Amino acid sequence: MTGARAAGAARRPVWRLIGVVALCVLLLDRLSKLWVLEVLDLQSVGRLEVAPPYLVFLMAWNPGVNFGLLGSADMRWVLVAVAAAISLALVLWAARRGTPALAAGAALVAGGALGNAWDRVQYGAVADFLNMSCCGIQNPFAFNIADVAIFLGAVVIAWKA
């Protein structure tokens, strides 16, 4: 096998890992949002006490990035494009590095970013619904499965890069 063919064959498992992890994150995010929005109708209910204060479903629409920054209607498509571009760049970088941990971290970030981008396209804002508080600290913010994946992926990348 030539050097280029061997390198390509060695990267296939990394690409497979990236594809599987990113797709799983995207599907889990989509299914959780469909369940919360369509089955539980959290948009109308607003708040469901699941295991208070540790877990509350609290409906929030985030048109921007963290804490609503850059949340104008003009930014919607810019944020979709940025999410796609960063996901692609991160996945390409991780695939070139060739390590499974970096590939998994990049796939977590990409799957989460694409899940939130899907919301921006479909709803014009990101659907956040998870709220967790503990130990006398009241968290006023909500997040979603995609946000968890992005955070975990960033931790993995920072740890392994």
C-alpha positions, -999 to +999 in steps of 0.1 A: +000+000+000+013+034-009+018+061+018-012+081+007-034+050+006-022+039+040-029+074+055-064+074+040-072+039+053-059+050+088-082+080+088-114+060+079-121+049+115-116+085+127-141+097+101-165+069+110-162+079+147-169+116+139-199+107+118-215+083+144-209+106+174-221+138+156-252+120+142-260+106+176-257+140+193-278+156+165-305+129+168-306+130+206-309+168+205-337+168+179-356+141+197-354+158+230-366+191+216-395+174+197-405+156+228-404+188+249-421+210+223-446+186+208-454+160+234-450+180+267-460+213+250-435+231+272-441+263+250-476+265+265-469+251+300-437+271+304-423+251+334-424+215+346-410+205+380-392+172+372-370+169+403-368+204+418-345+221+422-321+197+406-340+193+373-368+216+360-380+219+324-381+256+318-389+268+283-366+295+269-360+307+234-324+320+228-321+340+195-284+346+202-254+328+215-246+324+252-271+343+274-287+358+243-257+377+231-259+387+194-296+379+195-310+402+168-330+388+139-303+400+115-278+376+132-299+344+127-283+333+094-249+346+104-250+323+135-261+294+113-232+300+089-207+304+117-219+271+134-215+252+101-181+267+094-167+261+128-181+226+129-165+218+095-131+234+105-130+216+138-139+182+123-113+186+096-086+196+122-095+167+144-095+142+115-061+153+105-048+149+140-061+113+138-067+106+175-100+091+185-104+114+216-100+146+195-123+131+168-150+124+195-146+158+210-149+175+177-179+154+168-196+163+201-191+200+194-201+197+157-233+176+165-243+201+192-236+232+170-256+217+142-285+208+165-287+244+177-283+257+141-312+235+131-333+253+157-323+287+143-334+276+108-366+260+120-377+283+148-356+314+145-341+307+179-326+279+200-350+259+222-336+257+257-354+237+283-331+222+309-327+241+342-307+228+371-300+243+405-284+230+436-271+237+471-289+270+476-278+284+442-307+292+420-298+290+383-320+313+362-308+300+328-319+270+306-298+249+282-303+219+260-287+186+250-267+203+222-252+227+247-242+198+269-225+181+240-207+213+230-194+218+265-183+181+269-166+182+234-147+214+243-135+198+275-123+167+257-105+189+230-089+211+257-078+180+276-064+160+246-051+187+223 
